[in-house]
Amino acid sequence: MPESPSSNWWQNFTDNQIEEMVYRLGNLTPLEPSLNRQVGNEIYAIKRDTYQQSVYTLTKNILAEEWTPNTVATRQKYLAQRAVHIWKSDFPDD
């Protein structure tokens, strides 16, 4: 969901959900500037098709049929689990 969503985004999100979720990890993905300009505030179906053109695997893996609060929460959980495996730290037990 874009930072400044068009009215089409309110089909799946309430005002409060947009405010709470717009900057969550599950809603964010890297995208080349040229592709980002191309899709702007478009609806998710158009963004999803554009994501497949990205060089970033993380972005190409966004394949959900629709973008909803549940989709954002599910993706956030998945990314958090990946982060734990990528950024391991051996903190001493004190």
Long-range contacts (C-beta under 8 A, 24 or more apart in sequence): 1-27, 1-44, 1-67, 1-72, 2-40, 2-41, 4-41, 5-41, 6-41, 6-42, 6-43, 8-43, 9-43, 12-66, 12-67, 12-68, 12-69, 13-68, 13-69, 17-69, 21-69, 21-72, 24-72, 24-76, 25-76, 25-79, 25-80, 26-71, 26-72, 26-73, 26-74, 26-75, 26-76, 26-77, 26-78, 26-79, 27-72, 27-75, 27-76, 29-56, 29-58, 29-59, 29-62, 30-54, 30-56, 30-58, 30-59, 31-56, 31-59, 32-56
